[in-house]
Amino acid sequence: MGRLLTITRSDSVEFGVRKSAYIPQVKVGKRSLGFVTVVLFLVLSLFYLAQANQIATKGYKIRELEERKTTALEKQERLNIEAARLRSIKEIQNNASSSQMVPATEINYVSPDKSFAKK
């Protein structure tokens, strides 16, 4: 039968003497509890600061994009107003008179007959 290796607290190597096995004991006192509490508090604080910083950065980006959107909408509105102004009849008449166009006095209508090419 094989022998088992047993880690004991005693330094003796006598065969046949019963020895108690080594069981590590963790003692939690006031100092270690305080240290763990402080470390946990610091880790949570760093996590909170990282999250707050991330949210603030996204807030600035959102504000910048909203300003760009507002500017683009204002520009679009100005361009729509300008397009409507240029399409107005009065503007077309003013452009026609300023380019020295005259109203037609004689109108000739062309009737579709066989002289036109058809496919």
FENUR-V956110 format. One record per backbone hydrogen bond with DSSP energy under -1.0 kcal/mol. NH is the residue of the N-H (numbers start at 1). CO is the residue of the C=O. If there is no record, write none. Layout:
{{NH;CO} {NH;CO}}
//
This chain:
{{22;7} {33;29} {34;30} {35;31} {36;32} {37;33} {38;34} {39;35} {40;36} {41;37} {42;38} {43;39} {44;40} {45;41} {46;42} {47;43} {48;44} {49;45} {50;46} {51;47} {52;48} {53;49} {54;50} {55;51} {56;52} {57;53} {58;54} {59;55} {60;56} {61;57} {62;58} {63;59} {64;60} {65;61} {66;62} {67;63} {68;64} {69;65} {70;66} {71;67} {72;68} {73;69} {74;70} {75;71} {76;72} {77;73} {78;74} {79;75} {80;76} {81;77} {82;78} {83;79} {84;80} {85;81} {86;82} {87;83} {92;88} {93;89} {94;90} {95;91} {96;92} {97;93} {98;94} {99;95} {100;97} {101;96} {116;113}}
//
